[in-house]
Amino acid sequence: MDMNVVVTLLTIAVVLLSVVIVALLAAIVMILVKINRIVSSIDEITHNLASATDWLSPVKLIGQVMELFRK
């Protein structure tokens, strides 16, 4: 084989591998962004559930009812 053909094929291989690596990095970044959105959503849901559970505790519920009758 001629040396120019070998250099051309190696250049094509390097360019293709570079494109694949950039595409994989972009896919990883997109996946991490989506995971971050899901985690923040889960955190918000957990916070809302915790505050609802706190409000429905028997001690707080009875205290609120007593406070209504005191007024």
DRENDO-1510 file (C-alpha; in Angstrom, 1 decimal, always signed):
<recs>
REC; n; res; u; v; w
REC; 1; MET; +0.0; +0.0; +0.0 .
REC; 2; ASP; +1.0; +3.5; -0.6 .
REC; 3; MET; +2.0; +5.7; +2.4 .
REC; 4; ASN; -0.6; +8.3; +1.5 .
REC; 5; VAL; -3.4; +5.8; +1.6 .
REC; 6; VAL; -2.3; +4.6; +5.1 .
REC; 7; VAL; -2.2; +8.2; +6.4 .
REC; 8; THR; -5.6; +9.0; +4.9 .
REC; 9; LEU; -7.2; +5.9; +6.5 .
REC; 10; LEU; -5.6; +6.7; +9.9 .
REC; 11; THR; -6.9; +10.2; +9.7 .
REC; 12; ILE; -10.4; +9.0; +8.9 .
REC; 13; ALA; -10.2; +6.6; +11.8 .
REC; 14; VAL; -9.1; +9.3; +14.2 .
REC; 15; VAL; -11.8; +11.7; +13.0 .
REC; 16; LEU; -14.5; +9.0; +13.4 .
REC; 17; LEU; -13.3; +8.1; +16.9 .
REC; 18; SER; -13.3; +11.8; +17.8 .
REC; 19; VAL; -16.9; +12.2; +16.6 .
REC; 20; VAL; -18.0; +9.1; +18.6 .
REC; 21; ILE; -16.3; +10.4; +21.8 .
REC; 22; VAL; -17.9; +13.8; +21.4 .
REC; 23; ALA; -21.3; +12.1; +20.9 .
REC; 24; LEU; -20.9; +9.9; +23.9 .
REC; 25; LEU; -19.9; +12.9; +26.1 .
REC; 26; ALA; -23.0; +14.8; +24.9 .
REC; 27; ALA; -25.2; +11.8; +25.7 .
REC; 28; ILE; -23.7; +11.5; +29.1 .
REC; 29; VAL; -24.2; +15.2; +29.9 .
REC; 30; MET; -27.9; +15.0; +28.7 .
REC; 31; ILE; -28.5; +11.9; +30.9 .
REC; 32; LEU; -26.9; +13.7; +33.9 .
REC; 33; VAL; -29.1; +16.8; +33.4 .
REC; 34; LYS; -32.3; +14.6; +33.2 .
REC; 35; ILE; -31.2; +12.7; +36.4 .
REC; 36; ASN; -30.6; +16.0; +38.1 .
REC; 37; ARG; -34.2; +17.1; +37.2 .
REC; 38; ILE; -35.6; +13.8; +38.4 .
REC; 39; VAL; -33.7; +14.1; +41.7 .
REC; 40; SER; -34.8; +17.7; +42.3 .
REC; 41; SER; -38.4; +16.6; +41.6 .
REC; 42; ILE; -38.1; +13.7; +44.0 .
REC; 43; ASP; -36.7; +16.0; +46.7 .
REC; 44; GLU; -39.6; +18.4; +46.3 .
REC; 45; ILE; -42.1; +15.6; +46.5 .
REC; 46; THR; -40.4; +14.3; +49.6 .
REC; 47; HIS; -40.4; +17.7; +51.3 .
REC; 48; ASN; -44.2; +18.1; +50.5 .
REC; 49; LEU; -44.9; +14.6; +51.9 .
REC; 50; ALA; -42.9; +15.3; +55.0 .
REC; 51; SER; -44.8; +18.6; +55.7 .
REC; 52; ALA; -48.1; +16.9; +55.0 .
REC; 53; THR; -47.2; +14.1; +57.4 .
REC; 54; ASP; -46.1; +16.6; +60.0 .
REC; 55; TRP; -49.4; +18.4; +59.7 .
REC; 56; LEU; -51.4; +15.2; +60.1 .
REC; 57; SER; -49.7; +14.2; +63.3 .
REC; 58; PRO; -52.2; +13.6; +66.1 .
REC; 59; VAL; -50.6; +16.1; +68.4 .
REC; 60; LYS; -50.5; +18.9; +65.9 .
REC; 61; LEU; -54.1; +18.1; +64.7 .
REC; 62; ILE; -55.5; +18.2; +68.2 .
REC; 63; GLY; -53.6; +21.3; +69.0 .
REC; 64; GLN; -55.0; +23.1; +65.9 .
REC; 65; VAL; -58.6; +22.0; +66.9 .
REC; 66; MET; -58.1; +23.2; +70.4 .
REC; 67; GLU; -56.8; +26.5; +69.1 .
REC; 68; LEU; -59.9; +26.9; +66.9 .
REC; 69; PHE; -62.2; +26.5; +70.0 .
REC; 70; ARG; -60.1; +28.9; +72.1 .
REC; 71; LYS; -60.6; +31.7; +69.6 .
</recs>
